[in-house]
């Protein structure tokens, strides 16, 4: 079988080599959690203010949770 000269390593291998794999995994996980939480809020008709009350936290904290681009 002839090897394709244009085929390189897998994306995971490339990301590991460039020291980006763990960082990107964390970003994807946060985006998935934020999306799932947003969908659950919509389904149950819960506002950010109400979620903050249920979590005993501030609306600012809820905004951070729901914003995948926010820091920690």
Secondary structure in CASP SS format (residue, H / E / C, confidence):
PFRMAT SS
TARGET T0000
AUTHOR 0000-0000-0000
METHOD secondary structure of the structure
MODEL  1
X C 1.00
X C 1.00
X C 1.00
X C 1.00
X C 1.00
X C 1.00
X C 1.00
X C 1.00
X C 1.00
X C 1.00
X H 1.00
X H 1.00
X H 1.00
X H 1.00
X H 1.00
X H 1.00
X H 1.00
X C 1.00
X C 1.00
X C 1.00
X H 1.00
X H 1.00
X H 1.00
X H 1.00
X H 1.00
X H 1.00
X H 1.00
X H 1.00
X H 1.00
X H 1.00
X H 1.00
X H 1.00
X H 1.00
X H 1.00
X H 1.00
X H 1.00
X H 1.00
X H 1.00
X H 1.00
X H 1.00
X H 1.00
X H 1.00
X H 1.00
X H 1.00
X C 1.00
X C 1.00
X C 1.00
X H 1.00
X H 1.00
X H 1.00
X H 1.00
X H 1.00
X H 1.00
X H 1.00
X H 1.00
X C 1.00
X C 1.00
X C 1.00
X H 1.00
X H 1.00
X H 1.00
X H 1.00
X H 1.00
X H 1.00
X H 1.00
X H 1.00
X C 1.00
X C 1.00
X C 1.00
X C 1.00
X C 1.00
X C 1.00
END
